[in-house]
Amino acid sequence: MKVLVLYDYPPSPGGLATQGDLLFKGLSELGVDTHAVHFESAQEKEWYYRWFEPDVVVGVGYWGHTPQLVLHPQRYGVQPVPWLVADGYIANYQEVLNALPLILVTSNWVKEMYVRDGINSDKIEVLPVGCNTDAFIPFSKDNPKIQAVRDALGIPPDQIMILTVGGDAASKGAQEVMQALAIIDTKAPDWKYVCKVWPQPRTKIQNLADLEIATQLGIKNNVTYATNTISRNFMPYLIGACDIYAAPSRLEGFGMPQIEAGACEKPVIGIKAMGMLDTLIHNETAFLAKVAQKIAVNQVILGDESGFEDKHNIIFKKPRTVDYRANVHDIAKYLLLLMGDEALREKMGKAGRERVVKNFDYRVVAKRFVQIINEKLGII
């Protein structure tokens, strides 16, 4: 089997790039003849099509990347297999996607979204995102690299560190976490809430809005927004430095940081919806807050990034759920329980790592990919 993997290559620290790079790494270690190339590099992709002659071109992205992941390899007679996430609504390319023999998605919830929006369920197989469990491991509290992270954030050893990581924090449920922390502040042990976000113009605006909420809640002194550019090499130590990973996300097709937290033996607080229903087990590896609200829209306006003309308006016959909100009181209850019980944190963390190693290690995912390609396409 010869596989060409299309993603943001060489990989940036983002989720899609990591998703593709870990598949590439896993396939390479299995002995599969594989190469990686940037999904937007038309000239380099064509170069690989011509001399490498891959059996499969697997491309990581969302439905809006169909021209780069599907149409481009088809133009050269190569079999594309997109590995897709969802962003709440699949607005275009249904005909192109339904003509494919196989589509990979990251969770059962993502599959439900594609089926809801017109993609044939028989075409879709779930392939979870991999995790490098050699890098994301449990660390002792006195590990100098862990101590250095906490020192840099101004967090003493006896203070509970709660962490959320994302492109922005609000989409990962940070506002709901802050509301929950305000509820339990006087009952909880000393704590600090750290939101690690990616530096970009959009997040600067969101960060200010989030910090304004923290000010209104009276917890601003306990909330830290870390906005530095960091590499994937630093992430295991950032997660390893926390006591609780909290991300009851508003929209989550998989939840890679939640998996990485589990690999580091950290208890997770999530939401009982979307991709986390696949990755986390309530009361065992995580606490999943109930859904308090579903945000639905009656129409969307899209443009050329989605294959439409500018300001293309789509009106739904039925409102579409595009966002979720976790129950704040559930989050507060679970936070207080974990903050006050170190043994419970350790127990859930160990269960989390066991589950990640068994189900989401990047080598396990690569083996599953090979199995699916063999079963569905007959390629060995």
N, C-alpha and C positions, 0 to 999 in steps of 0.2 A: 504494500500500500504506500502510495506517495501522496503526501498531504501538504498543501500550501495554506498557511494560516495568515489571514488578513486581520490586522488590528493596528492600533496606534504604536507602530514599531519604528525605532527603538522605544521601549515602553516609558511613558510618563507615569507619575504615581497614581493616576486615576484608576477607577474601578474597571472600566472596559479594557484598558491597556493591560492591567494585571490579569484580568480574566483570560485574555488571549495569550499572554506570555506564559502563564502557568500551564495552559494546554500545550503550547509549543514545547515547553520544558518537559512535561510529562511524556509526550509522544516521542521526543528525542531520547529520553531515558529508556523507553520501551524498545528502542531500536527501530522505530518507524522512520522511514526516509521522509524528512520534513524540513521545510524552510519557512521563514517568516518574512513578511513584507508589509509596509504601511498600506492601509486599506484605500487611501486616496492617491497612491502613487501609480498612476495609469501606466507610465512607461516601464517601471520596474516590474509591475505585475505582468505586463505583456511579455517581458523578458523571461520571467519564470515559466509562463505558459509555454513558450516556444522551446526552451531547452530542457526544462525539468519535466514537462508534460505530466502534471499532477493528476492523480485519479480523482481527487476531491479538493475543492477550494473552500475551506471553512472560514467564514467571515464573522467577526464579532461586532455587534452594534445594535441598533434598533431599526424599526421598519423604515424610517426615513433614510437609512443608508442602503436601501435596496439597489439604487443605481450602481454604487461602488461594490457591494457585496454579491449581487446576483446578476444584474444586467451586464456588467463588464466581463466577468468570466464567460458568461453565455455567448457573448459576441465572438469569443475565440474557441468555442466548442468545448469548454471545460465545465465539469459538473460542480455547481455551487451548492453549498450546504450552509445557509446562514444560521448563526447562533445568536438569538435575539433576546433583548430585554423589552419591556413595555414602558410607556410613559403615560399611561392612563387611557389612551384611545388610539387605535390603529386607523388612521384616516385615509390611507392610500395604498396602492400597489397590491390590493387583494388578488387581482387577476394574475399578476406575475407570481406572487407567492403560492397561490393555489395550483399553479402549473408545475411546481417543484415536487420531486418525489419525497423530500425530507426537509423539515425545518426543526432546528433545535431551539429550545427555550430554557430559561434558567430556573423556572419553578412551575408548579401546577397552577398557581394564580396567574402567571404570565400566559400560560396556555389557555386558561379561561378567558382572558382578555382578547387574545387573538381569535378564539372561536366565537366569542360574543360579537366581534367586529368583522366576521365574515370569512375567516380562514378555516379550511377543512380540518377537523380534529384528527383525522386519520393520517395527516401529513406530519403531525407534531409529536416530537419526543422530548421529554424533559431531561436535560443534562445540567446538573448543578455546577456552580462555579467552584473551582478548586482552591485549596488553601495550602500554603507551604508550611507544613507542620514541623519542618526542621528549623525554620526561622521563628515561627510563632510557637513558643514553648513557655512553660511556667518558669518564672524567675523568683529567686529568693529576695526578700525585702532588703537584705544587706548587700545585694549585688551592686557593685560600684556604678554600673551603667544605669540601674534603676534609681539609685540614690541621686545620681546626677540629674536625671529627668525631674524628679520631685524637687530637688534644690533649685533648679532653673525656674520652676513654676512657683516657688515659694511655699511649698507644701511640706510641713514637718512630718516625721515618721508616724506620729500618733493621730494625724488628721485623715479622715476618710476622703479619698479622692474619687469623685464620680466623673466619668468621661463620656463624651459624645464626639464622634468623628464624622465629618462629611464635607461635601463641597460647600454647603452652608449648614448651619445648625438647625434652623427652623424646620427644614424639610425632614430632618431626622427626629423631630419631636422635642427639640430643646425647650420651646416655650411651654409645652405641657410639663416637662420635667421641672422647669423653674417654678411653675405654679404649684406643683406637688411639693417641692422643697420649701416653698413659703408656708405651706400648710403645716409641715412637720418641723419647721426650724427650731422651735423652742423645746421640742421633745427629743430631737436627734442629737447624736454625738457631734463633735466639731467636724465640719465638712467643708470641702471646696469643690465647686462644679467647674470642670474644664471643658470648653468647647473648642476642638481643633478644626478649623475651617480653612478652605483653600483661598489664598489671596487673589481676588478678582473684583472688578467694579461692582458687580451685582451683589457679592457677599458683603462688601463694605456697607452698602445701604441696609442690607438685612441685619448685619451685626449691630448697627446703630439702633435699629428698631427693637432687636432682641434685648440689648442692654438698657434701653428705655423701659422695657417691661420689667427687667430685673430691678431697676431703680424704683419703679412704682410698687413692686412687691416687697421692697425693703431688704433685698438680699444681694445688692450689687457688689458689696465688699467680698462676698463669697463666690462670685462668678468671674471666671477668667476666660477671655477669648484669645486663643493662640492662632495667629494668622500668618506665621512664617511658612515659606516654601520648605518642604521637607521631602526626603527620599523614602522609598519603601524600606531602606535599611534601618531607618529610625523607628518605623511604626511598631515593630514588636516590643521595643523598649517603652514607647509611649503607652501602649496598651498594658504592658507588664507593670507599669508604675501605678495603675489605677487599682481601686478596690472593687468598683462596680462599673460595668459598662451599661449605659442607659441610652437606648435609641428606639423609642416607640414611634417609628417613622410614620410620616404622613403618606408616603408613597414608596414602596419597597418591593421590587421584583425578586430580590434574593436576600441581600443583607450581608455583604462580605465582611464588614467590620464586626458584626455580631458573631460570625463564624471565627474570625481571627481572635476575638476576645475569648471565645470558648476554648480555642487551641492554647491560649495563655492561661487557662484555668481561672477565668474571671466569670462570675455570675452576670447574667444579662437581663435587662428589663426591656421588653419589646411590646408589640401590640398583637392581639389575637386576630391577625388578618394577613392577607397577601403572602409574600414569600416566606415570612417567618413561621407560617404554619408547617412548612417543609423542613425548616432548618433548626427550629428550637422546640423543645418539649416543655410544656408548662409544668411547673412544680418540680421539674427534674434538672434541666439544664438552664432554665430561665423562668422568669415570671412574665406572663403575657397579660397586659392590661386589656380589658374589654374595649370594644369600639364604642366611643361616645357619640360620634357624629360621622356621617358620610357626606362629603361635599360633592354635589352634583351640578352639572352644567347643562343648559339647553342648546348651546351652540358653541362653536369654536371658530376662530379666524386663523387661517394658515397661509403660508407663502411658498416661495420656491424651495425652501429647505425641506419641504414635505412633498415636492413634486407638483405643486399648484402654482397658478398665477398669484401675484401679490394680493394680499387681503381677500383670499378665498374664504367665503363664509359657508360653514356647514351647520345646518339646523337638524337636531336629532328628533326623531319621532317620540322617543322616550328619553328622559334625562339620563346622562351618563355619569356614574361615580368616577371622579378623577382624583380624589384625595380623601384621607381618613384622619380622624382625630382620636387619640387614645383617651380613656377615662382617667382624669387627673387624680381622682380619689383612689383608684386602683394603683396608679403609679406611686402615690404617697404611701399607701399601705405597704407596698412591696419594698420601697426604698427604706422605710423605717425598719422593716423586718431584717433586711440585709445589713443595714448600717449597724444594727445592734447585736448581730450574731456572726462572729467571725467563723465559727465552725460551720454554719450554714453556707457562708460564702465559699469556704473551701470545698464543702461537699458538692455544691452545685457546679463549681468550677471544674472539679475532677470529672464529674459526669459529662460536662460540656466537652472537655478535651477528648474523652473516650469516644463520644459521638462524632466529633469532627474527624479524628484520625480514621475511624471506621468508614465514614460515609463521604467525606469531603476533601480528604487529602488529594493533592493534585495528581498523584499517580493513580489513585482509584478512579478519578474522573477521566483520565486519559484512557485507562483500560475500558471504561464504560463507553467512551467515544468510539473506540475501535470496534467494540461489540455491536454498537448501534449501526455503524457504517456497514459492517459485515452482514448483519441481519436484514437491514432495510435496502441496501444497495447491492449486496452481493460482492462487495470489494474486500479482498483479503490482503 
